[in-house]
Amino acid sequence: MPKSYEELMQFISDLGIEVSTVRHAPVFTVAEAQALRGKITGAHTKNLFLKDKKDNFFLLTVDEEAEVDLKTIHTKIGAASRVSFGKPEKLLEYLGLVPGSVSVLGVINDVERNVKVILDESLFHHEMINAHPLTNEATTSIRPDDLLRFLKETGHSPLILKIEA
């Protein structure tokens, strides 16, 4: 059973990590998020749940403005072949998420470590990184170092790469 928003926040709190969360109407696209978020500062993320032909799964978290070339990204992230979007069933199974709420914080549900996490290094040029807290009805702000600590505590060692040329 996937973790709830409350369980995610308790896990983060138990690590001594301070975050702030803003509730808002559901958003499904970057454009919708930009229109609703108001004055939430920091890097805002776009997340791609990808798979290669050998059924290796990847969660690529980039700045919302980043352009990701799906024809070549496999060469950067260590995929066995070109990548495509992972099916919603696998997204739910591995990260406990549904399309529209994909987030790096979803790795709390990936207890078997089926998903390789890739973070765009440009996110680390900001004081805060913003992500959905398992729901697209809120945005949670977390410091970059605290995000790395969260990922480590979930058993994930992210690959930090420069995604855009």
N, C-alpha and C positions, 0 to 999 in steps of 0.2 A: 504494500500500500504506500503510495507516495506521501511524502511529508507535507504537512499543511503549512500555510503561511506562519501560523503561530509556532509550530515546531522549528521552522527555519529561524525565526527571530530568537527563539530560546537557545538554539545551537550557537548562533552568532553571539548572543549575550553571554553564554557560558564561556566563550573564548575571550571575553573581556573586550570585544570589539564594539565600538560605538558606531551606529548607523542612524540615518534619518530616513523616514519613509513618508512620501506624500501620496495620499489616495486621490484617484481621479477616475473619470469615466473610462471604460475599456478602450484600448487603442490596439489597432492591428497593423498599422504601418508607421514608418518613421514620420511621414507627413502628419498623421493624426497625433502622434506623440508631440511633435514640435508645436502643434496648434494648442495643445492642452496643458503643457507642463508649466507654463508661466516662467518663474525665475529660478528654476532648479539649476544650480551652477555645476560645472564640471563636464567631463566627457560623457556623452550619451551614446549608448551602444546599440549596435545592430548585431544580431546573432544568426549564424547559419549552421543548421544541423545537416551535416554532410556524410556521405558514405562513398567508399570506393568499391570496385568490383569484387574485392575479397571480403566484403562486409566488415571492413574496418570503419568505425564511426568517429567523427570529428565534430567538435563544437568550436566554431570559429567566431570569436568575439572581436569586433572591430568598432572604430568610431562610426557613428551613424552616417557620416558623409563619405566614408571610404567606398571606393569602387573595387569590388572583388571580381577578378576574371576567373570564372569557373572553368575555363578551358585550360588555364595554366596553374591555378592555385595548388594543384596536387604536387607539383614539383617543389613547392616551398614547405608544405606541411608533412611530407613524408608518406603520402598516400601511395598505394600500390598501382593506381591507375587514375585516370580522370575521375572526378567526383561528380555526384549528383546529390540532390536533396534526399535526405533520409525520409522514409515513410512515417506518417503520423503515428502508426502503431509502435514503431521502434522508439520514436521520440517519447511517447507515453511510457513504454516499458523501461527505457534506460534512464530518462531524466524526469519522469513523472509530469511531463508538460504537454500541452496541446499547442498546435500552431497559433501564433499570435502572442504567446507568452514565453517564447524561448528566451532563456537567460542563462548566463554563466552560473547563477546561483542554483540552477537546477541540478548541478552535479552533486548536491547533497543527497539526491536520490540514486546516484550511480554507484551503489555500494560494491558492485562487482568490477568497477572500473572498465566498463565497455567503451567509454568515450574518451578520446584524446582531446584535451583542451588546448586550443591555440589562442593566444591573446596578441592583438596588434600592439606593438611597442609604443605607438603614438598615444595610447590610453594613459601611459605612465607619465606623460607630460602635463597631467592635470592633477589638481589637489584631490578631486573626487571622481569616482567612476560610478555611473548610474546604470542600474539594471532593474528589470522586473523581479520582484520577490515571489516567484512562482505563479504570479497572476499578472495579467495585463491591465489590472485595475489599480496599480500602484507603481511607484518608482522609488527604489531604495538607493541612497548615496552611501558609498563606502570608500575609504581611503585605499589607494593602490596597494600599499604594503599589507593592509588588513585583508584585502581581497586575496593576495597571495597566501596569507596565513590561513584564511578560510579554505582555499583550495587544498593546501597541504593537509589540513585537518580532515578533509574528505577523502584523502588518499590520492589526490591528483597533483601531478607535477606539470604545470602548464609549459608549453613551448611558447616563448615570447619572440615574435618575429616582426620584422618590418614588412607589412603586407603590401602597401602601395609602393610603387617604384619612386 
